[in-house]
Amino acid sequence: MKKTIIFLFLLFPGSLAAAITGKIMGRVTDAMTGKPLLFANIILENTTMGAVTNKNGDYFIINIPPGKYKLKSRMMGYRTVVKKDIFVDAGKTARIHFEMEETVIDMKQVLTVRATRPLIESGATHSSRIFASREIAKIPRAYSALRLLETQPEVVKDFSLEEYHMRGGRGGEILYLVDGIPVNDRFVGGSAAIDVPVFEVKRVEILKGGFETEYGETQSGIVNLITASPDTVLNILTSYKTDRIRNQNNTDHFNFYVTNPLPFSKNKLLLSFSGFGNYTDTYAPFGYYHTINEFRGIQYGDRQHNTFGTSFKAAVNPLKNGRLVFSGRSFFNIYEKYKHQYIKIPNHTYHYEERSSLYALSWNHSIGHSSFYELKFSTFHTHYHYDPGLIPPHIYLLEQEYLWAIDNGIPSIVSDRGDVTDSNEDWFYDMGYDSIYHNHEETNKSVLFDFTKQFENKHLMKIGFENHLWELEKQQIELLWFYDSTRIDEEGPYPGYGWSRDVYSVHPSQGGIYIQDRLERKGLILNYGIRYDYFYIGKETDASKTFQGYISPRVGFFYPLTDKDAFTFSFGLYYQMPEYQYIFLTTRWRGPNKLIGNPELKPECTRSYEFRVDHELPQKTLFSFTIYKKDIRNLINAEVVGTYPIVSYKITNSSYGDARGFEFEFKRPAGKHFTTRLVYILSWSKGRNTKDLENFEDMDLPEVMKDYPLSWDERHRLKIIASYETASDTTRSPAGITGAWSYGSGLPYSLIEEVRKGSLSKNSARLPAHSNLDLEAYKKFTLGSTALKLKLIVENLMDERNIIKPDITPYTVSLRDPTTTSQPRTFLLEFAIEF
């Protein structure tokens, strides 16, 4: 089987390649007779792309980067027509038709018209939201790609699990892509290992359902980020944002972006550089001591949460129809989490550090006008570490703590001197440390390839192959202060320490091959294809089955009933391997009640159905109604094995979930002044387990025997966003204001004591409803080639103290946990300069 994998790798040297280009197609006819025009020249201005019409007057241009363009139709004996403001989105088709007037031959006669973007856009059968950089800049709180995701009504953030959930799926079921390259932390699942600041993003597409076969390893959603390309002219952008106008959370945000052709390269080699830094003590500072420096009266230094990174991109066109891009990106996240019960000893809980990097080489080459291929090589590395601040060889400090306890008459601290303890029984810990030392690193070396071919104006076929080679290392030690001299030969850091250890280095591989076709005919669009994925566990385990393969068919179609009505249907089978930590886990804990990994875990599977109706209303308003249904199987669970009193928990694929919902949306796209969007969602999310290891982590609670609402099952959600701005194309100093209001009916949670007694089931209680209003206003001043932008952001304008997670603080304690409620009203002022 390994030889088969190597053969496929050599035959198709590629990997997952998300759609990052779009297509323009249409027809050219005589304005008087309506007859098709043969050999009309279609030119995409400021590019080398174009086409010639066939005998039916049809044309197409593929492999177009997303953006706004001008399209020219030119033919001898006819007046040249130019259509501007044509928007091209990744994976979609813009239909542009030309009606040309016969005229006396005069090459100076040009008719320029503004293209009207249709409210009902064809070209894709998946459901998605697409944001250009200009749109993202107007959304309050959307400072980065992940923050943008947080503002979407389809996404629920579970503040207890610190995960994003889309359409009822678990937190690790969203695929994050940067220029088509996956950047998920596959070891522990969850969110993206790299976040991208919004100023560097050219376009973001959030896919919610109906994914085509080119997308693998996802079940709930896809976030596809397309970053800005280097420009042919010098462009410098820098910005600074702070809350120091009211000195609330000690927050500072810095950004810079520079793009310019390499000197003396004659605009052939284009370069761009960027960097950012976000520093804040958050609205719940934890009491850590941070080093503070000062420069000319300005204080700076580490905060409770520090995020920063850099990136670069170099682009060159060695061939007329070929483009080579080399890019690199680094991301750092150093922080401490507020833990209310540690408020007396904040330095005794975890310190977190995340470091990631992504390097990619991309080659895009058009073969004629009807086909192109893209080849990418990438290396993605991420490192995640946390420890309780007290690690060997400093473990001797526990002995000093023990002597202190004896001197103060606290005999309860004898053998487990590292355990956190509430000695005066006021609910807050006053000695001891958090229990785990954790470190994992992963490197994903990928080769990405896809080939696209357009057949006339009917079929767009695409094939691709995916291959990922992983290097995974993990060291996790539980109860770090425990010492056993008989175990000093153990692998990993600090041999002999810790009650249990999970230490290994493995080299699995993963990939797949797909083929898909998009049939476009008389308004009908039919997307269909099939995908084959595989997972090879490697040589480091004793699994009896080291190779798995699975097939996923997908189909979707779009059909316009009238010029103002259309419907879309999609069905897909989506597979995703569980988090690697569950596959390669040795044992967690020792003795009874230990957790055992499972190297023969199967992929999790989702069957998804979606039906959508679009209707164009008066006043250029679009109404959309969507129904979706998802059956989720083979989810991770911890099952009891063995007989009492010697039992263990083994990780299995025995859990499941069910998600369904209705989505209603009214949208008025950007006009001359106003933009509005209203979304209402009614949904249900039920299943057997909220957490992967729920049975193990909550073993003192009775096992669930029936489905119950999952922790992200928020039934009603409403989002309204409205913007007004002066016409930016008629004034050099535009201004604008945006308001975003959201409502949620409240998340479920468990009354633990009642569940323990058996009088209530899990998640039978609900948090109160919550609402939030954000406001953002800007004013832009232009002087020559320099632009100054001032922006005021008010988060939580009405100062709502929404309850976002259950408060477990006893009522007898006066100091309540501040992180159980949302951030209070916050004012931020931003200065940006561009030239």
N, C-alpha and C positions, 0 to 999 in steps of 0.2 A: 504493500500500500504506500509506503514511503516513496518507492520509485515512481508510483503513479503521480504522486503530488509533485515531485521534482519535474517529471515530464510535463505536466500541465503548467507548471511555473515557467518552464523554458518556452513552451509553446505560446502561452499568453502572458507575457511579462507585465502584468498590470494589477490594479487594485481598484477599490471603491472610488468612483469619480462622480461626485454630485454635479448636477446641472449648474453650470456657472455661465452659460451663454444662452442666447435666445435666437429667434428667427423672425424675419419679415417676409411675407408673401402677399401676393395680390394679383390684380389683372389690370392691363392697360387697354382702353377702348377709345374709339373715336367718339367725341362728344356729341356729334350730330347723328351719326348712324348707329352707334352702339356696337359696331363691329370690332372684334379684337384686332390689335395692332401687332404685327410680327416685326421682330428685330428692333424694338424700342430699347434704348439703353437706360438702365436703372443704376444710379450712382448713389452710394451712401457717402455723403460729403465728409471730408476730413478723415477718410479712411481709404484703404486700397480695395475695398469691397464693392461689388456691383454684380449685375446680372443682365441678361438679354432675354426679352420675351420670346415665347415659342409661338407656334401657329395659332394657339388658342388665346394668345395675349397674356399668358400666365408667366410669372417669374417667382423666384425665391432667392433669399440670401440667408445663409446659415452661419453659425459660429460668431455671432455678434455679441460682444461684451455688453452687459446691462448698462443702460443709460438713456439719455435723450439725444436724438439725432435729427438731421435734415436729410430728406430723400429727394433725389432729382430724377425726373423722367424726361428723356431727350430723344427726339427723332426728327430726321430731315423732313421738312415740310409742315411741321407742327410746332406750336409754341411750347417752349420748355416750361415745365411745371415743377416747382419746388414745394414740398410739404415739410413744414418744420414742426418741432415739438412732438416728435414721434418717440414714444416710450417703449423700450425693449426690456423685458424682464427675463431672468434666467428660466429656462425650461418652458417658455411660453412663446406663442406666435402672435405677432402684430400684423393685422391684415390692413394693407394700404392699397387702395385702388386709385387709378389715375384715369381721368377723362380729358383727352387732349384735343385742342382745337386746331383745325387746319389754318395755316397762315402763310403769307408771303415769306420766303426764306430770308430770315433776319436773325442771326444768332443772338442779338441783343434783346429780343423779345422774350422775357421771362415772367411767368406768373407765379407769385409766391403766396401760398395759403397756409393757414395754421391748421394742423391736423387736430381732429377731435378725438380724444381718447374715449373709446366706448366704455360705458358703465359695465356691460357684461362682456368680459374679455374671454376669448376662446384661447385654446392652446394647451391647456392642462386639465386633467381630470382629477387632480388632487385638490384638496381645500387648503388654502394658505393665506397668510397675510404678508404683504411685501412692503417694506419700508425703505425709501431712499434716504440718503444721509440728511437731506434738507427736512424731511418729515420727522426723522428721529430727533433732530435738534429741537423740535417744537414740543416734544413730549416730556412733561415734568418727570423727574426721577430717572429718566433713561440716559444715565451717564455712561453705560457700557452695555455690551450685548446681553449679559445676564440681568442687568437692571431693566433693560427693555422687555425681556421675557417676563419679568415680575409684574409689569404693568398690563399684561394681556389678560382679558377676562377668561380665556380658556385654561389659564394656568392658575393652580392653587398652590400657595406656598404653605407647607406644613412647618410651622415654627418650632414644633417639638422635635421633629426629625431633621429639620433644616434641609428640606428637599423641595424641589419643584415637581409638581404632578400635572400632567396634561391629559385631559379627557379620561380621568379615572385610573391611569396607570401608576405603577410604583415609581419611585424617584429615579431609579437608574435606567428608565426606559426611553429617555430622550437622547437622540444622537446629536452631537455638536460638531460642526464642520467649519473650518477656516480655509477658505478658498478650495473647498472640496476635500480637505484632509481631516480625518477624525481626530479629535483632541479630548476624548473622554478618558477618565481614569478608570480603566477596565478592572483594576485590582479590587477597588472597593465601590465601584459604581458611582451613583450620585451625579454630580454636576460636571461641567467642563473643567479640565485641569488648567485651561488658559482662558482668561477673560480679555476682551478687546475693547478699548475705549471707543466711544461712539464717534469721535472726530476722525478716526482712522477707517471707519467703515463706509464703504460706498453703497452697499445694499445689504439688507437683511431679509431673508425669507424664512418665515415660521410655518412649517408644514404641519397640519393637524391630522390629516388622514388621506387615504387613497394614494399611498406612496408607490411610485413606479419601481420596477425591478432593479434599477440602478442603485437603490438604497438598501443596504443590509444592516444587520445588527441594531435594529430599533423596533419598538413596538408601539410607542405612544406619540412621538413627535420628533421633528427634525428642526434644528436651528442652523441655517446655512448662511454663513457670513462671507461676504465678498468684500475684500479690502480694496482700498484705493490704489490705483496704479500710478507710477511716476509720470509726471507731466513734462511737456516739451519746453515749458517756460519756468522761470524761477518763481516759486510760491513758498511763502513762509507763514505759518500760523502758530500762534502761541496764546495760551489762555491761563487764567488763574481764577479759581473760585474758592470762596471762604465763607464761613459763618461768623467771622470776627466782628461783623457789624453789631452783633449782639453777644458775641463770645459765648456761644451755647455749648457746642460739643468739641471745641478746639479742632475744627476741621479745615483742611487745606487740600485743594486739588490743583495739580500742575499738568499742563499738556504742551507739547510742541510738535510741529510737523514741518519738514523741509523737503522740497522736491526740486530737482534741477538736473538738466543734462550734464554729463561729465564734460568739463571744459576740453575744448579741442576735439571732441568726438563727433562734431557736426550733427548733434541731436540723435545720434545713433544709439548711444548708451545713456539710458535715463536712470536716475537714482532718486531714492527717497529715504528719509530717516525720521523716526519719531520716538517719543518717549513720554511717559506719564508717571505721576505719583499721586496716590490718594492716601491721606493720613488723617486719622480721626480717633478721638477718645470715646466715640459713640455716646449715645444718650444715657448709657448705664456704665460709667467708668468704674473700674474694678479695684483701684487702689494699688496697682503695681507702681513701682518706682521706675520712671523712664528718664534716661539721660536727656537733659535739655541744654542746648547751646544757644548762643545769642550772637547775632551779627547786626551791628548798627541799630540796636534796639529791637530787632526782630528775633523772636524766639523760634527755634526749630529743633527737631529731634524726633525720636521714636514716639509713637502713640500706642494706644491699645490695639489699634488695627492699622497695619501698614501694607499697602499694595503698590507695587511699582513695576515698571517694565520698559523694554526698548524693542524696536523692530527696525528692519531695513528691507529694501527691495531694490533690485537692479533688473532692468529690462532692456533687451537688445533684439533687433530684427535682422539677423544675419541673412535671411531670405525674404523675398518680397511677401510671401504668404506664410512665413514662419516667425514665431515669437518665442524667445527664450527668457525666462524669468527665474531669478534666484532670490530667495527670501529667507529671512531669519527672524526669530521672535523669542524673547525671553520674558518670563513672568515670575514675580516673587510675591509671596503673601505671608507675612509674619504677624501673628496676632495672639491675643488671649481672649477666651470666652468668659463672659460674666457668669459666675456660678454663685447663686445667692447664699447657699449654705456655707460657702468658703469665705464669706465677707470679712471674717476676722483674720484669715490666713490666705490671702489671695495668691501669694507666691508659692503655695503648696499645691496648686492645681496645675493643669496642663499648660505648657507653652507649645504653640503650634508653628510649624514652618513648612511652607509649600514652595517648591521651585520647579519650573517647567521650561522647556525650550522646544522649538519647532524649527527645523531647517528643511527647505524644499527646493527642488530644481524642477521646473516645469517647461515642457516643450509643446507648443501648439502649432500645428502645421495643416494648412488647407491644401487639399489635393484637387485642383480644379475648382469649380464653383459649387460642386454638389457633395463633397465629402471632406471630412477633416478627422484628425486623430489628435489625442493629447496623451502625453507620457509624462509621468511625475515620479520622482524619487524623493522620499521624505524620511526624516528621522525625528521621532517625537520622544522626548524623555521627560519624565516627571518623577519628583521625589517628594514624599510626604512623611513628616516626622512630628511626633509629639512625645513629651515626657513630663513627669510631675515636678520637674525642677530639682529633684534630689535623686541622683543616680550614682552608682559606684564610680569612683572610689570614695565619694563623699558620704557613704552610707553610715559612717561612724557617727554622724550627727544624730542619728536615732538613739545612740547610746546616751548622749547628752540629754536628749528629750526624756529618756527613761529615768535618768537620775533626777531630773527636774520633777518628774511625776512622783517619785518616791519622796523627795523632800517636801512636796506639797500634799502628801497624804492621799495619793490617787493610786491605790493598789491595782485598779482594773487594767492598767497598762503593764503587762508583764511579757508575754511571749510575742504578741502581734503588735509590736511597738510602732509599726508604720501605718497601722490602720487609722483612718480618720476617726476622731473621737470628739463627742460633745460632753466634756467633763462636768460642766455645771448645769447640764440639761436645760439649756435655753434654746435648743434646736440648732444652733450654729456650732460648727466645728471650731475647736481651738487648738488642735494638734493633729498630726498625721498628714498623709499625703495621698493624692490620687494614685490609683493602683497599677497603671499600665505604662510600659515603655514600648513605643511603636515606631517602626521605621520600614518603609517599603519604597522600592525604586522599580520603575519599569521603563523599558526602551522598546519602541515599536519601529522597526525598519520596514518600510513599505515601498512597493513599486506599483504605480497606478497607471492604468492604460484603458482608454476607451476609443472606439472608432464609430463615427457617425456618417451615415450615407442617406442623402435625400434622393428619392426616385420620383422624378417629375414633381407634380404638386400633390402627390397622393400619399406616399409612404416616407416616413423618417425612421430609419432603422438604426439601432444602436446596440453594440456588443461591448462587453467589458469583462475583465477578470480581476479578481481581488486576491491579494496575498499579503499577510502580515506575519513577520517573524518577531516574536516577543522574547525579551530577556527580563525575567521577573525575580526580584529578591525581596524577602520579607524577614524581619526580626521583630517578634512581639513577645514581651515578657510580662507576665501577670504577677502581682504582689512582689514587686521588685526587691523589697527589703528582706524577703525570706531567703535564708542561706542554708545550703546543704553541702557539706564538704565532700560527700560521696559523688557529687555531680560536677566536679571541677573540670572534667574532660568534655563537657557539652560544647556543641557548636554554637557560634554566635557570640555576641558581646556579653561581657560579665558572666562567664561560666560559673555555675554554682549558685547564682542568685535567681530568685523568682520561683513561685510555686509551679507555674507551668510555662512552657516555651513553645513558640511556633516559629521555627527557623528553617528556611529552605531557599534554594535557587533553582528555577525551572526555566525551560525553553519551549513553550508550546508554539504552534503556528495556526493560522486561521485564514480563511479566504472563501472565495466563491466566484462563480461565473454566471453571467446573465445575458439574455438577449431580449430586446423589446422592440415593438413597432408602434408607431403612431400614424394611424390612418386619418387623413383629413380630406373630406369630400362633401361639398355642398353644405358646409356648416357643421356636419357631423364630425366629431373627433372620437376615435376609438383607440385607446391605449391598452395594449395587452402584451404580456411577456411572461417569462418564467426565469427563476433564479435557483441556482444550486449552491449551497454553502457547505463548507466542511470545517471541522475542528480536529486538530491533531494534538494530543496531550503531551507528547514528547517522551523521552526515555526515563525521566526521573521518578516516575511512580510505578507501582506494581499493578496498575489497572489491567484487567483482562481484556478490555476493549479500549484501544488507544485512538481509534479513528471513528468519527461520526460524520454522516452526510445527511442533508435534509433539503427538500425541494419545496419552493413556495411559488405558486402561480398567482398572478395578479391581473385584474382587468378593470377598466373604467371607461365610461363613455360620456360625452357631452353632446347635447342635441338642442339646437335652438328651435323652439316651437313657433315663435314669431320673432320679429325684430326687437321685441321688448321682453321676451320670455325665453327661458332656457332651463333645462334640468340636467343634473349630473348624477351619475351613480358609479360607485366603485366597490370592489371587493378585493381583499388582500389577505394573504397568509403571511405573517411576519414572525421570524425566528430571531432569538437573541440568546447567546450563551450566558449563563449566570456569572456573577462576579467571580473572578478567578480565585479570590481568597477562599471561597467555599469549595472549590474543586481541589485545591492543593493543601488545605488546612490539615495539619498533622493531628494535634489534639489541643483543645482549649480546656484548661483545668485538668487536675489529676484526681484520681480516686473516683468515687461515685459522682453521678451527675456531670460527667464530662461531655464535651462536644466533639464529635468526630466528623472530619471532612469526607467528601465523596468524590473520587476521581472519575466516576462514571455518571455524573450528572448529565441530564439531557438539556437541550436548549429550551428556554421558555418560549411559549407559542401564543400568539394572539390572532384570532379570526376577527376581522373588522369589516363592517358594512356601513356604507354612508350613502344618503340620498339628499340632494340639495336642489332647491328651486330658486331661481333668480328672476326678479321682475323689476323692470324699470318704471319708476313712478314719475309724475310730473316734477318740475323744478330740478331736473337732473339728480334725482335721488334713486338709489338702488336698494331694494328690499331683498334679503336672502333668508331662506328658511332651510335649516339643515336638521336631519335626523341621523343619529349614529348609534351603532350597537357594537360592542366588543365582548367577545368571549375569550378569557385569558386563562391558559392552562399551563401546567408544569412549573408553577411558581415555586420558589424556594420555601422550604419549611424545615423545622427541626422535629423529628419523630423520636419517640421513646423506643429504645431497644434494650433487651435484657429483662430480667425479672426483679421485682422489689426484694431486698433493699439495694441491690447492686444494679442500677440502671444507668444508661447513657443516652445521649441524644445524637442522632445521626442526621446529617443534612440530606434532604431528599427533594424530589420534584412533586410533592404531594399537595401543594396548595393551589388555589384557583381564585379567580375574581370575575366580576361581571360589571360592565360599565355601559351606560346608555344615557342619551340626553337629546334635548332639543335646543337649537340655537336660532335666535331671531336677530337680524341685524339690519339697521337702516344706515346708509352711508351716502354722504354727499361729498364727493371727491373735491380736491383743492380747486377752487374757482378763482375769481379775481380777488375776492376778499375772504369769503367764509369757507371753512371746512368743518364738517360735523360727522360724528359717528356715534351710533347707539347700539349696544349689544346686550341682549338679555339671554341668559342660559339657565335652563332647568335640567338638572342631571342627577343621576344616581350612581353610586359606586359601592358595591358590596363585595364581600369575599370572606375567606376563612381566616386570613391573617393580615394584619396591618403591617407588621414588620417581618423581615425574613426569618429572624431567629426568635420570634415571639414566644414560642413554647419553652425555649431554653431560658431566655432572659426573664420571663414571667412565670417560672415553673411553680411558684407558690399560688398561682391563680388557677381556677378550674379550666380545663381544656375546652375550647369552643367546639360545640357539636353542630352548629348551624351558621349560615352566613350572617354577617352583621355589617353595619355601615363602617366603611374604612375611614381612617382618620382625616382623609382629604375629601370626604363626601359632603361638600357644601351644595345644598340643593339649589339655591337661587343666587345668581350673580348678575349684577347690572353694571355696565360701564358706559359713561357718556363723556365724550371728549369734543370740545368745540374750540376752533381757532378763528381769530380775525387778524388780518394784517393788511397794511396799505399795499397797493400794487407795486411790487418790487421792480417790475419792468418799466415803470414810468417815473420812478423817483430814485435818487441815489442815496436817500436816507430813509429807508423803510422802517416801520415799527410794527409790532404785533403783540398779541396776548393770547394765551392758551389756558383753558381750564379743563381739568380732568377730574371727574367725580366717579367714585366706585362704591358699590354696595355689595355686601355678602350676608347671607342669612345665618352664618355661624357654623363652625366645625364641630363634629362630634368628639366626645371624650368619655373616658371611663371613670366612674366613681369607685375607686379601687377597693375601699373597704366593703362596699356593698357587693361588688363583684366577688371579692374573696369569700364573703358569707354565702354567696349563691343567690342572693335576693334580686340582683340585677345582672343583666348581660353586659358584655363589653360595648363601649361607645353608645350607651343608652341615653347619655346626657349630651346637651349641646351648649356651646358657648353662645353668648348673646350676639345679635346681629351687629355688624360693623359698617361704617361708612367713612369715606375720606375724600377731601377736596384739595387738590393741588393747583397752584397757579404759577404761571411763568409769563413774564413780560420782557420784551427786548426793544432796544432802539439801536439802529445802525447808522453810523456816520461815515461818509466816504469823502476822502480828500485826495484827489489824484488817483494814484494806484494803491493807496493805503486805506484800509477800512477798519474802523474801531466799532466794536459791538459791546454794549452794556446790557446785562441781563439780571433781572431780579427773580429769584425762585422762592416760593413760599410752599413748603411741604406741610400738609395737614393744616390748612388755613383755618379751619374751625376748631382746631385744638381738641379733636376727639381723642379720648383715651380708650381706644378699642382694645378689648381683651383678645389677645391673639393666641394664648395657650393657657391651659389650666394652671392655677396658682396652688402649689402644694404646701405653701407656708402655713403652719398652724395659725388659727385665729387668735391664739394666746400671744403670738409674737407681734409686736407693734410694727416692725419694719417689714414691709411687704416686698416681694420680688418685682423690681421695676421692669424686667423684661417680659412679664406676662401681659403688659399693655404696649400699644404701639408708640412709636416715637412722637413726642409732643411737637407742637408747632415749631418749625425751624425756618429761619431766613438765611438765604445764601445769595451772595452777590458775585457775579462773574464779569471779568474783563477779558476781552479777546481782541487781538490785533492780527490783521492779515495783510500781507503785501507781497 
